[in-house]
């Protein structure tokens, strides 16, 4: 579950772009600055997992099996 555009705007307090940057660019910069993990979408929108704000632990997915031939060392 990801934060909605409205929730993200409330969290970052960035609702519009300025200084030649889009709202999404400013939000990404702000999230990096405060250390909140996010995934940029194909359009550059920061996708923040809702569990980041609720404090629940996010478990990393198990690595998928790969043959040793394809594994990088």
mmCIF file of the N, C-alpha and C atoms, coordinates in Angstrom:
data_MODEL
# 
_entry.id   MODEL 
# 
loop_
_atom_site.group_PDB 
_atom_site.id 
_atom_site.type_symbol 
_atom_site.label_atom_id 
_atom_site.label_alt_id 
_atom_site.label_comp_id 
_atom_site.label_asym_id 
_atom_site.label_entity_id 
_atom_site.label_seq_id 
_atom_site.pdbx_PDB_ins_code 
_atom_site.Cartn_x 
_atom_site.Cartn_y 
_atom_site.Cartn_z 
_atom_site.occupancy 
_atom_site.B_iso_or_equiv 
_atom_site.pdbx_formal_charge 
_atom_site.auth_seq_id 
_atom_site.auth_comp_id 
_atom_site.auth_asym_id 
_atom_site.auth_atom_id 
_atom_site.pdbx_PDB_model_num 
ATOM 1   N N  . UNK A 1 1  ? 0.840  -1.167  0.000   1.00 0.00 ? 1  UNK A N  1 
ATOM 2   C CA . UNK A 1 1  ? 0.000  0.000   0.000   1.00 0.00 ? 1  UNK A CA 1 
ATOM 3   C C  . UNK A 1 1  ? 0.895  1.243   0.000   1.00 0.00 ? 1  UNK A C  1 
ATOM 4   N N  . UNK A 1 2  ? 0.644  2.144   -0.905  1.00 0.00 ? 2  UNK A N  1 
ATOM 5   C CA . UNK A 1 2  ? 1.435  3.363   -1.016  1.00 0.00 ? 2  UNK A CA 1 
ATOM 6   C C  . UNK A 1 2  ? 0.622  4.571   -0.577  1.00 0.00 ? 2  UNK A C  1 
ATOM 7   N N  . UNK A 1 3  ? 1.320  5.639   -0.195  1.00 0.00 ? 3  UNK A N  1 
ATOM 8   C CA . UNK A 1 3  ? 0.647  6.884   0.161   1.00 0.00 ? 3  UNK A CA 1 
ATOM 9   C C  . UNK A 1 3  ? -0.003 7.482   -1.078  1.00 0.00 ? 3  UNK A C  1 
ATOM 10  N N  . UNK A 1 4  ? -1.146 8.119   -0.884  1.00 0.00 ? 4  UNK A N  1 
ATOM 11  C CA . UNK A 1 4  ? -1.807 8.811   -1.988  1.00 0.00 ? 4  UNK A CA 1 
ATOM 12  C C  . UNK A 1 4  ? -1.078 10.127  -2.253  1.00 0.00 ? 4  UNK A C  1 
ATOM 13  N N  . UNK A 1 5  ? -1.418 10.770  -3.365  1.00 0.00 ? 5  UNK A N  1 
ATOM 14  C CA . UNK A 1 5  ? -0.808 12.064  -3.680  1.00 0.00 ? 5  UNK A CA 1 
ATOM 15  C C  . UNK A 1 5  ? -1.072 13.079  -2.568  1.00 0.00 ? 5  UNK A C  1 
ATOM 16  N N  . UNK A 1 6  ? -2.293 13.063  -2.036  1.00 0.00 ? 6  UNK A N  1 
ATOM 17  C CA . UNK A 1 6  ? -2.659 14.000  -0.972  1.00 0.00 ? 6  UNK A CA 1 
ATOM 18  C C  . UNK A 1 6  ? -1.880 13.706  0.317   1.00 0.00 ? 6  UNK A C  1 
ATOM 19  N N  . UNK A 1 7  ? -1.757 12.452  0.678   1.00 0.00 ? 7  UNK A N  1 
ATOM 20  C CA . UNK A 1 7  ? -1.000 12.082  1.881   1.00 0.00 ? 7  UNK A CA 1 
ATOM 21  C C  . UNK A 1 7  ? 0.471  12.452  1.736   1.00 0.00 ? 7  UNK A C  1 
ATOM 22  N N  . UNK A 1 8  ? 1.020  12.238  0.547   1.00 0.00 ? 8  UNK A N  1 
ATOM 23  C CA . UNK A 1 8  ? 2.416  12.578  0.300   1.00 0.00 ? 8  UNK A CA 1 
ATOM 24  C C  . UNK A 1 8  ? 2.629  14.090  0.379   1.00 0.00 ? 8  UNK A C  1 
ATOM 25  N N  . UNK A 1 9  ? 1.679  14.857  -0.159  1.00 0.00 ? 9  UNK A N  1 
ATOM 26  C CA . UNK A 1 9  ? 1.772  16.314  -0.084  1.00 0.00 ? 9  UNK A CA 1 
ATOM 27  C C  . UNK A 1 9  ? 1.684  16.787  1.366   1.00 0.00 ? 9  UNK A C  1 
ATOM 28  N N  . UNK A 1 10 ? 0.815  16.166  2.157   1.00 0.00 ? 10 UNK A N  1 
ATOM 29  C CA . UNK A 1 10 ? 0.710  16.519  3.579   1.00 0.00 ? 10 UNK A CA 1 
ATOM 30  C C  . UNK A 1 10 ? 1.994  16.171  4.327   1.00 0.00 ? 10 UNK A C  1 
ATOM 31  N N  . UNK A 1 11 ? 2.562  15.012  4.037   1.00 0.00 ? 11 UNK A N  1 
ATOM 32  C CA . UNK A 1 11 ? 3.768  14.561  4.728   1.00 0.00 ? 11 UNK A CA 1 
ATOM 33  C C  . UNK A 1 11 ? 4.971  15.445  4.399   1.00 0.00 ? 11 UNK A C  1 
ATOM 34  N N  . UNK A 1 12 ? 5.154  15.765  3.115   1.00 0.00 ? 12 UNK A N  1 
ATOM 35  C CA . UNK A 1 12 ? 6.317  16.557  2.704   1.00 0.00 ? 12 UNK A CA 1 
ATOM 36  C C  . UNK A 1 12 ? 6.071  18.058  2.792   1.00 0.00 ? 12 UNK A C  1 
ATOM 37  N N  . UNK A 1 13 ? 4.797  18.443  2.885   1.00 0.00 ? 13 UNK A N  1 
ATOM 38  C CA . UNK A 1 13 ? 4.391  19.852  2.869   1.00 0.00 ? 13 UNK A CA 1 
ATOM 39  C C  . UNK A 1 13 ? 4.797  20.535  1.568   1.00 0.00 ? 13 UNK A C  1 
ATOM 40  N N  . UNK A 1 14 ? 4.868  19.760  0.490   1.00 0.00 ? 14 UNK A N  1 
ATOM 41  C CA . UNK A 1 14 ? 5.172  20.295  -0.840  1.00 0.00 ? 14 UNK A CA 1 
ATOM 42  C C  . UNK A 1 14 ? 3.979  19.984  -1.725  1.00 0.00 ? 14 UNK A C  1 
ATOM 43  N N  . UNK A 1 15 ? 3.266  21.023  -2.144  1.00 0.00 ? 15 UNK A N  1 
ATOM 44  C CA . UNK A 1 15 ? 2.066  20.851  -2.950  1.00 0.00 ? 15 UNK A CA 1 
ATOM 45  C C  . UNK A 1 15 ? 2.238  21.316  -4.392  1.00 0.00 ? 15 UNK A C  1 
ATOM 46  N N  . UNK A 1 16 ? 3.200  22.201  -4.640  1.00 0.00 ? 16 UNK A N  1 
ATOM 47  C CA . UNK A 1 16 ? 3.434  22.700  -6.000  1.00 0.00 ? 16 UNK A CA 1 
ATOM 48  C C  . UNK A 1 16 ? 4.929  22.761  -6.268  1.00 0.00 ? 16 UNK A C  1 
ATOM 49  N N  . UNK A 1 17 ? 5.262  22.783  -7.549  1.00 0.00 ? 17 UNK A N  1 
ATOM 50  C CA . UNK A 1 17 ? 6.659  22.934  -7.925  1.00 0.00 ? 17 UNK A CA 1 
ATOM 51  C C  . UNK A 1 17 ? 7.060  24.397  -7.887  1.00 0.00 ? 17 UNK A C  1 
ATOM 52  N N  . UNK A 1 18 ? 8.362  24.632  -7.807  1.00 0.00 ? 18 UNK A N  1 
ATOM 53  C CA . UNK A 1 18 ? 8.860  26.004  -7.886  1.00 0.00 ? 18 UNK A CA 1 
ATOM 54  C C  . UNK A 1 18 ? 10.341 25.969  -8.226  1.00 0.00 ? 18 UNK A C  1 
ATOM 55  N N  . UNK A 1 19 ? 10.852 27.081  -8.691  1.00 0.00 ? 19 UNK A N  1 
ATOM 56  C CA . UNK A 1 19 ? 12.264 27.165  -9.044  1.00 0.00 ? 19 UNK A CA 1 
ATOM 57  C C  . UNK A 1 19 ? 12.629 26.301  -10.240 1.00 0.00 ? 19 UNK A C  1 
ATOM 58  N N  . UNK A 1 20 ? 11.678 26.077  -11.137 1.00 0.00 ? 20 UNK A N  1 
ATOM 59  C CA . UNK A 1 20 ? 11.954 25.264  -12.317 1.00 0.00 ? 20 UNK A CA 1 
ATOM 60  C C  . UNK A 1 20 ? 11.909 23.771  -12.067 1.00 0.00 ? 20 UNK A C  1 
ATOM 61  N N  . UNK A 1 21 ? 11.486 23.358  -10.875 1.00 0.00 ? 21 UNK A N  1 
ATOM 62  C CA . UNK A 1 21 ? 11.397 21.931  -10.550 1.00 0.00 ? 21 UNK A CA 1 
ATOM 63  C C  . UNK A 1 21 ? 9.936  21.557  -10.332 1.00 0.00 ? 21 UNK A C  1 
ATOM 64  N N  . UNK A 1 22 ? 9.619  20.319  -10.674 1.00 0.00 ? 22 UNK A N  1 
ATOM 65  C CA . UNK A 1 22 ? 8.256  19.843  -10.469 1.00 0.00 ? 22 UNK A CA 1 
ATOM 66  C C  . UNK A 1 22 ? 8.029  19.495  -9.002  1.00 0.00 ? 22 UNK A C  1 
ATOM 67  N N  . UNK A 1 23 ? 6.763  19.360  -8.654  1.00 0.00 ? 23 UNK A N  1 
ATOM 68  C CA . UNK A 1 23 ? 6.412  18.963  -7.287  1.00 0.00 ? 23 UNK A CA 1 
ATOM 69  C C  . UNK A 1 23 ? 7.061  17.624  -6.941  1.00 0.00 ? 23 UNK A C  1 
ATOM 70  N N  . UNK A 1 24 ? 7.037  16.694  -7.897  1.00 0.00 ? 24 UNK A N  1 
ATOM 71  C CA . UNK A 1 24 ? 7.598  15.368  -7.660  1.00 0.00 ? 24 UNK A CA 1 
ATOM 72  C C  . UNK A 1 24 ? 9.104  15.425  -7.420  1.00 0.00 ? 24 UNK A C  1 
ATOM 73  N N  . UNK A 1 25 ? 9.812  16.250  -8.177  1.00 0.00 ? 25 UNK A N  1 
ATOM 74  C CA . UNK A 1 25 ? 11.258 16.394  -7.977  1.00 0.00 ? 25 UNK A CA 1 
ATOM 75  C C  . UNK A 1 25 ? 11.559 16.948  -6.589  1.00 0.00 ? 25 UNK A C  1 
ATOM 76  N N  . UNK A 1 26 ? 10.801 17.958  -6.179  1.00 0.00 ? 26 UNK A N  1 
ATOM 77  C CA . UNK A 1 26 ? 11.008 18.550  -4.853  1.00 0.00 ? 26 UNK A CA 1 
ATOM 78  C C  . UNK A 1 26 ? 10.682 17.548  -3.744  1.00 0.00 ? 26 UNK A C  1 
ATOM 79  N N  . UNK A 1 27 ? 9.623  16.755  -3.936  1.00 0.00 ? 27 UNK A N  1 
ATOM 80  C CA . UNK A 1 27 ? 9.268  15.753  -2.935  1.00 0.00 ? 27 UNK A CA 1 
ATOM 81  C C  . UNK A 1 27 ? 10.357 14.686  -2.820  1.00 0.00 ? 27 UNK A C  1 
ATOM 82  N N  . UNK A 1 28 ? 10.898 14.240  -3.960  1.00 0.00 ? 28 UNK A N  1 
ATOM 83  C CA . UNK A 1 28 ? 11.977 13.241  -3.933  1.00 0.00 ? 28 UNK A CA 1 
ATOM 84  C C  . UNK A 1 28 ? 13.194 13.781  -3.192  1.00 0.00 ? 28 UNK A C  1 
ATOM 85  N N  . UNK A 1 29 ? 13.568 15.024  -3.475  1.00 0.00 ? 29 UNK A N  1 
ATOM 86  C CA . UNK A 1 29 ? 14.709 15.638  -2.786  1.00 0.00 ? 29 UNK A CA 1 
ATOM 87  C C  . UNK A 1 29 ? 14.471 15.693  -1.281  1.00 0.00 ? 29 UNK A C  1 
ATOM 88  N N  . UNK A 1 30 ? 13.263 16.091  -0.890  1.00 0.00 ? 30 UNK A N  1 
ATOM 89  C CA . UNK A 1 30 ? 12.932 16.206  0.528   1.00 0.00 ? 30 UNK A CA 1 
ATOM 90  C C  . UNK A 1 30 ? 12.973 14.835  1.211   1.00 0.00 ? 30 UNK A C  1 
ATOM 91  N N  . UNK A 1 31 ? 12.405 13.825  0.566   1.00 0.00 ? 31 UNK A N  1 
ATOM 92  C CA . UNK A 1 31 ? 12.400 12.479  1.147   1.00 0.00 ? 31 UNK A CA 1 
ATOM 93  C C  . UNK A 1 31 ? 13.817 11.943  1.306   1.00 0.00 ? 31 UNK A C  1 
ATOM 94  N N  . UNK A 1 32 ? 14.682 12.196  0.322   1.00 0.00 ? 32 UNK A N  1 
ATOM 95  C CA . UNK A 1 32 ? 16.089 11.768  0.441   1.00 0.00 ? 32 UNK A CA 1 
ATOM 96  C C  . UNK A 1 32 ? 16.766 12.478  1.612   1.00 0.00 ? 32 UNK A C  1 
ATOM 97  N N  . UNK A 1 33 ? 16.476 13.772  1.741   1.00 0.00 ? 33 UNK A N  1 
ATOM 98  C CA . UNK A 1 33 ? 17.104 14.586  2.791   1.00 0.00 ? 33 UNK A CA 1 
ATOM 99  C C  . UNK A 1 33 ? 16.739 14.079  4.188   1.00 0.00 ? 33 UNK A C  1 
ATOM 100 N N  . UNK A 1 34 ? 15.484 13.679  4.380   1.00 0.00 ? 34 UNK A N  1 
ATOM 101 C CA . UNK A 1 34 ? 15.058 13.231  5.706   1.00 0.00 ? 34 UNK A CA 1 
ATOM 102 C C  . UNK A 1 34 ? 15.183 11.716  5.881   1.00 0.00 ? 34 UNK A C  1 
ATOM 103 N N  . UNK A 1 35 ? 15.656 11.017  4.848   1.00 0.00 ? 35 UNK A N  1 
ATOM 104 C CA . UNK A 1 35 ? 15.946 9.591   4.974   1.00 0.00 ? 35 UNK A CA 1 
ATOM 105 C C  . UNK A 1 35 ? 14.754 8.661   4.885   1.00 0.00 ? 35 UNK A C  1 
ATOM 106 N N  . UNK A 1 36 ? 13.707 9.081   4.190   1.00 0.00 ? 36 UNK A N  1 
ATOM 107 C CA . UNK A 1 36 ? 12.534 8.227   4.022   1.00 0.00 ? 36 UNK A CA 1 
ATOM 108 C C  . UNK A 1 36 ? 12.698 7.420   2.736   1.00 0.00 ? 36 UNK A C  1 
ATOM 109 N N  . UNK A 1 37 ? 12.645 6.092   2.826   1.00 0.00 ? 37 UNK A N  1 
ATOM 110 C CA . UNK A 1 37 ? 12.801 5.285   1.609   1.00 0.00 ? 37 UNK A CA 1 
ATOM 111 C C  . UNK A 1 37 ? 11.585 5.416   0.697   1.00 0.00 ? 37 UNK A C  1 
ATOM 112 N N  . UNK A 1 38 ? 11.841 5.449   -0.599  1.00 0.00 ? 38 UNK A N  1 
ATOM 113 C CA . UNK A 1 38 ? 10.766 5.525   -1.585  1.00 0.00 ? 38 UNK A CA 1 
ATOM 114 C C  . UNK A 1 38 ? 11.253 4.911   -2.885  1.00 0.00 ? 38 UNK A C  1 
ATOM 115 N N  . UNK A 1 39 ? 10.293 4.631   -3.750  1.00 0.00 ? 39 UNK A N  1 
ATOM 116 C CA . UNK A 1 39 ? 10.585 4.119   -5.083  1.00 0.00 ? 39 UNK A CA 1 
ATOM 117 C C  . UNK A 1 39 ? 10.116 5.160   -6.084  1.00 0.00 ? 39 UNK A C  1 
ATOM 118 N N  . UNK A 1 40 ? 10.972 5.629   -6.984  1.00 0.00 ? 40 UNK A N  1 
ATOM 119 C CA . UNK A 1 40 ? 10.485 6.560   -8.005  1.00 0.00 ? 40 UNK A CA 1 
ATOM 120 C C  . UNK A 1 40 ? 9.705  5.789   -9.073  1.00 0.00 ? 40 UNK A C  1 
ATOM 121 N N  . UNK A 1 41 ? 8.542  6.313   -9.435  1.00 0.00 ? 41 UNK A N  1 
ATOM 122 C CA . UNK A 1 41 ? 7.760  5.671   -10.492 1.00 0.00 ? 41 UNK A CA 1 
ATOM 123 C C  . UNK A 1 41 ? 8.369  6.025   -11.848 1.00 0.00 ? 41 UNK A C  1 
ATOM 124 N N  . UNK A 1 42 ? 7.813  5.459   -12.898 1.00 0.00 ? 42 UNK A N  1 
ATOM 125 C CA . UNK A 1 42 ? 8.304  5.738   -14.250 1.00 0.00 ? 42 UNK A CA 1 
ATOM 126 C C  . UNK A 1 42 ? 8.144  7.215   -14.602 1.00 0.00 ? 42 UNK A C  1 
ATOM 127 N N  . UNK A 1 43 ? 7.210  7.889   -13.978 1.00 0.00 ? 43 UNK A N  1 
ATOM 128 C CA . UNK A 1 43 ? 6.982  9.318   -14.227 1.00 0.00 ? 43 UNK A CA 1 
ATOM 129 C C  . UNK A 1 43 ? 7.706  10.221  -13.236 1.00 0.00 ? 43 UNK A C  1 
ATOM 130 N N  . UNK A 1 44 ? 8.489  9.628   -12.338 1.00 0.00 ? 44 UNK A N  1 
ATOM 131 C CA . UNK A 1 44 ? 9.259  10.420  -11.389 1.00 0.00 ? 44 UNK A CA 1 
ATOM 132 C C  . UNK A 1 44 ? 8.557  10.707  -10.077 1.00 0.00 ? 44 UNK A C  1 
ATOM 133 N N  . UNK A 1 45 ? 7.358  10.167  -9.896  1.00 0.00 ? 45 UNK A N  1 
ATOM 134 C CA . UNK A 1 45 ? 6.611  10.388  -8.659  1.00 0.00 ? 45 UNK A CA 1 
ATOM 135 C C  . UNK A 1 45 ? 7.178  9.494   -7.561  1.00 0.00 ? 45 UNK A C  1 
ATOM 136 N N  . UNK A 1 46 ? 7.427  10.036  -6.366  1.00 0.00 ? 46 UNK A N  1 
ATOM 137 C CA . UNK A 1 46 ? 7.920  9.187   -5.279  1.00 0.00 ? 46 UNK A CA 1 
ATOM 138 C C  . UNK A 1 46 ? 6.801  8.291   -4.751  1.00 0.00 ? 46 UNK A C  1 
ATOM 139 N N  . UNK A 1 47 ? 7.072  7.001   -4.696  1.00 0.00 ? 47 UNK A N  1 
ATOM 140 C CA . UNK A 1 47 ? 6.112  6.032   -4.176  1.00 0.00 ? 47 UNK A CA 1 
ATOM 141 C C  . UNK A 1 47 ? 6.597  5.622   -2.786  1.00 0.00 ? 47 UNK A C  1 
ATOM 142 N N  . UNK A 1 48 ? 5.886  6.084   -1.761  1.00 0.00 ? 48 UNK A N  1 
ATOM 143 C CA . UNK A 1 48 ? 6.270  5.817   -0.375  1.00 0.00 ? 48 UNK A CA 1 
ATOM 144 C C  . UNK A 1 48 ? 5.335  4.755   0.189   1.00 0.00 ? 48 UNK A C  1 
ATOM 145 N N  . UNK A 1 49 ? 5.915  3.704   0.739   1.00 0.00 ? 49 UNK A N  1 
ATOM 146 C CA . UNK A 1 49 ? 5.126  2.633   1.349   1.00 0.00 ? 49 UNK A CA 1 
ATOM 147 C C  . UNK A 1 49 ? 4.514  3.172   2.638   1.00 0.00 ? 49 UNK A C  1 
ATOM 148 N N  . UNK A 1 50 ? 3.218  2.947   2.823   1.00 0.00 ? 50 UNK A N  1 
ATOM 149 C CA . UNK A 1 50 ? 2.502  3.498   3.975   1.00 0.00 ? 50 UNK A CA 1 
ATOM 150 C C  . UNK A 1 50 ? 3.077  3.023   5.303   1.00 0.00 ? 50 UNK A C  1 
ATOM 151 N N  . UNK A 1 51 ? 3.659  1.831   5.348   1.00 0.00 ? 51 UNK A N  1 
ATOM 152 C CA . UNK A 1 51 ? 4.212  1.302   6.594   1.00 0.00 ? 51 UNK A CA 1 
ATOM 153 C C  . UNK A 1 51 ? 5.359  2.156   7.124   1.00 0.00 ? 51 UNK A C  1 
ATOM 154 N N  . UNK A 1 52 ? 5.982  2.939   6.264   1.00 0.00 ? 52 UNK A N  1 
ATOM 155 C CA . UNK A 1 52 ? 7.063  3.829   6.699   1.00 0.00 ? 52 UNK A CA 1 
ATOM 156 C C  . UNK A 1 52 ? 6.535  4.820   7.732   1.00 0.00 ? 52 UNK A C  1 
ATOM 157 N N  . UNK A 1 53 ? 5.321  5.296   7.533   1.00 0.00 ? 53 UNK A N  1 
ATOM 158 C CA . UNK A 1 53 ? 4.757  6.290   8.444   1.00 0.00 ? 53 UNK A CA 1 
ATOM 159 C C  . UNK A 1 53 ? 4.072  5.670   9.649   1.00 0.00 ? 53 UNK A C  1 
ATOM 160 N N  . UNK A 1 54 ? 3.571  4.449   9.517   1.00 0.00 ? 54 UNK A N  1 
ATOM 161 C CA . UNK A 1 54 ? 2.870  3.828   10.639  1.00 0.00 ? 54 UNK A CA 1 
ATOM 162 C C  . UNK A 1 54 ? 3.826  3.176   11.623  1.00 0.00 ? 54 UNK A C  1 
ATOM 163 N N  . UNK A 1 55 ? 5.071  2.973   11.216  1.00 0.00 ? 55 UNK A N  1 
ATOM 164 C CA . UNK A 1 55 ? 6.064  2.408   12.113  1.00 0.00 ? 55 UNK A CA 1 
ATOM 165 C C  . UNK A 1 55 ? 6.136  0.894   12.105  1.00 0.00 ? 55 UNK A C  1 
ATOM 166 N N  . UNK A 1 56 ? 5.310  0.241   11.300  1.00 0.00 ? 56 UNK A N  1 
ATOM 167 C CA . UNK A 1 56 ? 5.394  -1.218  11.224  1.00 0.00 ? 56 UNK A CA 1 
ATOM 168 C C  . UNK A 1 56 ? 6.647  -1.619  10.469  1.00 0.00 ? 56 UNK A C  1 
ATOM 169 N N  . UNK A 1 57 ? 7.207  -2.736  10.862  1.00 0.00 ? 57 UNK A N  1 
ATOM 170 C CA . UNK A 1 57 ? 8.434  -3.209  10.233  1.00 0.00 ? 57 UNK A CA 1 
ATOM 171 C C  . UNK A 1 57 ? 8.136  -3.716  8.825   1.00 0.00 ? 57 UNK A C  1 
ATOM 172 N N  . UNK A 1 58 ? 8.968  -3.299  7.899   1.00 0.00 ? 58 UNK A N  1 
ATOM 173 C CA . UNK A 1 58 ? 8.846  -3.747  6.520   1.00 0.00 ? 58 UNK A CA 1 
ATOM 174 C C  . UNK A 1 58 ? 9.884  -4.834  6.301   1.00 0.00 ? 58 UNK A C  1 
ATOM 175 N N  . UNK A 1 59 ? 9.424  -6.005  5.928   1.00 0.00 ? 59 UNK A N  1 
ATOM 176 C CA . UNK A 1 59 ? 10.344 -7.112  5.697   1.00 0.00 ? 59 UNK A CA 1 
ATOM 177 C C  . UNK A 1 59 ? 10.821 -7.086  4.254   1.00 0.00 ? 59 UNK A C  1 
ATOM 178 N N  . UNK A 1 60 ? 12.116 -7.262  4.085   1.00 0.00 ? 60 UNK A N  1 
ATOM 179 C CA . UNK A 1 60 ? 12.667 -7.333  2.738   1.00 0.00 ? 60 UNK A CA 1 
ATOM 180 C C  . UNK A 1 60 ? 12.285 -8.668  2.119   1.00 0.00 ? 60 UNK A C  1 
ATOM 181 N N  . UNK A 1 61 ? 11.950 -8.663  0.839   1.00 0.00 ? 61 UNK A N  1 
ATOM 182 C CA . UNK A 1 61 ? 11.601 -9.933  0.201   1.00 0.00 ? 61 UNK A CA 1 
ATOM 183 C C  . UNK A 1 61 ? 12.808 -10.852 0.110   1.00 0.00 ? 61 UNK A C  1 
ATOM 184 N N  . UNK A 1 62 ? 12.546 -12.151 0.148   1.00 0.00 ? 62 UNK A N  1 
ATOM 185 C CA . UNK A 1 62 ? 13.625 -13.128 0.020   1.00 0.00 ? 62 UNK A CA 1 
ATOM 186 C C  . UNK A 1 62 ? 14.219 -13.024 -1.381  1.00 0.00 ? 62 UNK A C  1 
ATOM 187 N N  . UNK A 1 63 ? 15.524 -13.167 -1.491  1.00 0.00 ? 63 UNK A N  1 
ATOM 188 C CA . UNK A 1 63 ? 16.103 -13.154 -2.834  1.00 0.00 ? 63 UNK A CA 1 
ATOM 189 C C  . UNK A 1 63 ? 15.619 -14.369 -3.620  1.00 0.00 ? 63 UNK A C  1 
ATOM 190 N N  . UNK A 1 64 ? 15.336 -14.140 -4.890  1.00 0.00 ? 64 UNK A N  1 
ATOM 191 C CA . UNK A 1 64 ? 14.882 -15.234 -5.742  1.00 0.00 ? 64 UNK A CA 1 
ATOM 192 C C  . UNK A 1 64 ? 16.052 -16.132 -6.093  1.00 0.00 ? 64 UNK A C  1 
ATOM 193 N N  . UNK A 1 65 ? 15.759 -17.399 -6.293  1.00 0.00 ? 65 UNK A N  1 
ATOM 194 C CA . UNK A 1 65 ? 16.790 -18.351 -6.639  1.00 0.00 ? 65 UNK A CA 1 
ATOM 195 C C  . UNK A 1 65 ? 17.338 -18.042 -8.020  1.00 0.00 ? 65 UNK A C  1 
ATOM 196 N N  . UNK A 1 66 ? 18.656 -18.139 -8.142  1.00 0.00 ? 66 UNK A N  1 
ATOM 197 C CA . UNK A 1 66 ? 19.343 -17.974 -9.419  1.00 0.00 ? 66 UNK A CA 1 
ATOM 198 C C  . UNK A 1 66 ? 20.392 -19.058 -9.526  1.00 0.00 ? 66 UNK A C  1 
ATOM 199 N N  . UNK A 1 67 ? 20.596 -19.599 -10.719 1.00 0.00 ? 67 UNK A N  1 
ATOM 200 C CA . UNK A 1 67 ? 21.678 -20.566 -10.863 1.00 0.00 ? 67 UNK A CA 1 
ATOM 201 C C  . UNK A 1 67 ? 23.014 -19.889 -10.614 1.00 0.00 ? 67 UNK A C  1 
ATOM 202 N N  . UNK A 1 68 ? 23.970 -20.648 -10.104 1.00 0.00 ? 68 UNK A N  1 
ATOM 203 C CA . UNK A 1 68 ? 25.274 -20.072 -9.772  1.00 0.00 ? 68 UNK A CA 1 
ATOM 204 C C  . UNK A 1 68 ? 25.953 -19.452 -10.980 1.00 0.00 ? 68 UNK A C  1 
ATOM 205 N N  . UNK A 1 69 ? 25.650 -19.937 -12.161 1.00 0.00 ? 69 UNK A N  1 
ATOM 206 C CA . UNK A 1 69 ? 26.255 -19.401 -13.383 1.00 0.00 ? 69 UNK A CA 1 
ATOM 207 C C  . UNK A 1 69 ? 25.894 -17.928 -13.567 1.00 0.00 ? 69 UNK A C  1 
ATOM 208 N N  . UNK A 1 70 ? 24.683 -17.549 -13.158 1.00 0.00 ? 70 UNK A N  1 
ATOM 209 C CA . UNK A 1 70 ? 24.214 -16.182 -13.349 1.00 0.00 ? 70 UNK A CA 1 
ATOM 210 C C  . UNK A 1 70 ? 24.521 -15.266 -12.170 1.00 0.00 ? 70 UNK A C  1 
ATOM 211 N N  . UNK A 1 71 ? 24.956 -15.812 -11.047 1.00 0.00 ? 71 UNK A N  1 
ATOM 212 C CA . UNK A 1 71 ? 25.219 -14.990 -9.869  1.00 0.00 ? 71 UNK A CA 1 
ATOM 213 C C  . UNK A 1 71 ? 26.519 -14.222 -10.036 1.00 0.00 ? 71 UNK A C  1 
ATOM 214 N N  . UNK A 1 72 ? 26.467 -12.940 -9.720  1.00 0.00 ? 72 UNK A N  1 
ATOM 215 C CA . UNK A 1 72 ? 27.661 -12.091 -9.778  1.00 0.00 ? 72 UNK A CA 1 
ATOM 216 C C  . UNK A 1 72 ? 28.372 -12.164 -8.442  1.00 0.00 ? 72 UNK A C  1 
ATOM 217 N N  . UNK A 1 73 ? 29.672 -12.191 -8.480  1.00 0.00 ? 73 UNK A N  1 
ATOM 218 C CA . UNK A 1 73 ? 30.441 -12.212 -7.229  1.00 0.00 ? 73 UNK A CA 1 
ATOM 219 C C  . UNK A 1 73 ? 31.271 -10.990 -7.121  1.00 0.00 ? 73 UNK A C  1 
# 
